[in-house]
Amino acid sequence: MRHSTGRVDLAGADSVAGASVSRAAENPSTQSHLNLGGNRHSLAAQLDGGRFFACDDIAYSAIAASIETASPGELVVYRVGVSSPTQFIADALAVGVAGILTEQLLPCPLAQCIVGDMDLALAEIASVTHDRPDRKVLTIAVTGSAGKTTTSLMIASILRQAKVRAAYQTDLGDCDGIVQSTSDAPLLTASPLIDWLAEAVDSECGAAIIELDEASLTYGHYDSIEFDVLVVTGAAQSAEHFGPSSLQCAIDRIASDGVIVANADDPRVERVARESGARMVTYGTIRSADVSAKIIEQSGGMSTILVATDDLTAAMETSLCGGAMASCHAAATTLGLLIGQSLTDVLNTLGTVRQLPGRMQSITSFGQPAVYLDVAGSPKRLASALRATRAMQQGKLWCVLSMTGSESSAELAEYGRIAERFSGQVVLTCHTAAKPHFLELAHAVLDGVKKCAAIRWVADWNQAIRWTIGQAKSNDTVLVVGGVRRGSPMQHRREIATIETWIESAIESRVAAEPAEGAKFKIVG
């Protein structure tokens, strides 16, 4: 420990994270699902805090997905407001279920267990049923205001290079350690996440990387999981309600021997992490940290980053440009050092991560404007994307700013202020689903703009991209930013792919409209 600086020695933290990897790898034979078929389980032994009615316990063989699919001897779940209680009771009595798990007492003679929150109760039951799968792998949680997906995928690459089979779930897709997929469902939480961890254990994974949903953190949907490592990316987010912030909720889920990888560039993150008493390692791009990353050159769509830790310094080249990406590289590098990888090996691995969909994605063609695509999602991420493209621009910087319709008026005004400040020309557009409200949204953006007449409005998103690329000169830079709605990974990827297709089509139209090489000069005889 280096108490004078408040940091944790990387070697000391490495023993914590490394022990967790070894723990998962050394005992794969014990990592299996608990077979429900034919077995009887005690609900009282699996669930703390439940209150039983007409019984002291409920012995059941399985938990039915619904009353329509329930079988005799199974525990059935009643959700308030989803189905008629009268019909539900009649069906439950007819089937002969073992009991009912509910949030309110039902007027029937069947055994019941009343819980305060159904999702939390099911997660607790799943955790006990699967014999705590989160304790059988190195559980790495990633939270923060920006860079969660990028950092998670970088960490997955580092673990893969270190010969550690890793499962992960992110906004761009998931993997159970063997099969990669892009789900139509949002990020898993509560009992589905426990089931996913159990599948990762069955796949003999040594680590699981979980991108955390901020709202689900505050609702307690991760309360049945302990994290071995918590990586905090971006900045700390203030609580929008009475109670702890999402960062505080995440820190509460760290195991007793866990480690926090904190962003030293945000003093609030470091302060909250230190107050928790957990072991901490810091990274940063601006302030002094255990692992620091500095951009020493950025041009032509490539960035050279100098990474330093203790007395070691190494450089890497990457196509993921900008300060936010450098911060993600530093966070992933810190995790790589914690599991015992050398700095050189970690940077070599990160250098192979060339492009991520919608994360400062470069879509260029020779002799045409440089085009970058970034999903942004917040004013801070918009500012980061604009700073990154501004550092690489040669001519004029065009910003095609798209709105989803879910932003608040204050956020839209901030978008307008940032876009006007950092770009040479702003083209304002919106997601197709938000077109009926385009004027209202555009006026909210103009509340943060000084020169309103300088902003061009194009309601059709595709046409906005086509017009901008058509007007830009060959040495200009175009940033297509925002407009991608939060949802499932499949929806996320589909929308990014659609925008990418629009950009490629606009570039092709521009190339087709240019005169042929031999037709540039007219010969007069």
Buried (B, 14 or more C-beta within 10 A) or exposed (E): EEEEEEBBBBEEBBEBBBEBBEBBBEEBEEBBBEEBEEEEBEBBEBBEEBEBBEBEBBBBBBBBEEBEEBEEBBBBBBEEEEBEBEEBBEBBEEBEBBBBBBBEEBEBEBBBBBBEBBBBBBBBBBBBBBBBBBBBBBBBBBBBBBBBBBBBBBBBBBBBBBEBBBBBBBBBBBBBBEEEEBBEEBBBBBBBBBBBBBBBBBBBBBBBBBBBBBEBBBBBBBBBBBBBBBBBBBBBBEEEEEEBBBBBBBBBBBBEBBBBBBBBBBEBBBEBBBEBEBBBBBBBBBBEBBBBBBBEEBEEBBBBBBBBBEEEEBEBEBBBBBBBBBBBBBBBBBBBBBBBBEBEBBBBBBBEBEEBBBBBBBBBBEEBBBBBBBBBBBBBBBBBBBBBBBBBBEBBBBBBBBBBBEBEBEBBBBBBBBBBEBBBBBBBBBBBEBBEEBEEBBBBBBBBBEEEEEBBBBBBBBBBBBBBBEBBEBEBBBBBBBBBBBBBBBBBBBBBEBBBEBBBBBBEEBEEEEEEEEEEEEEEE
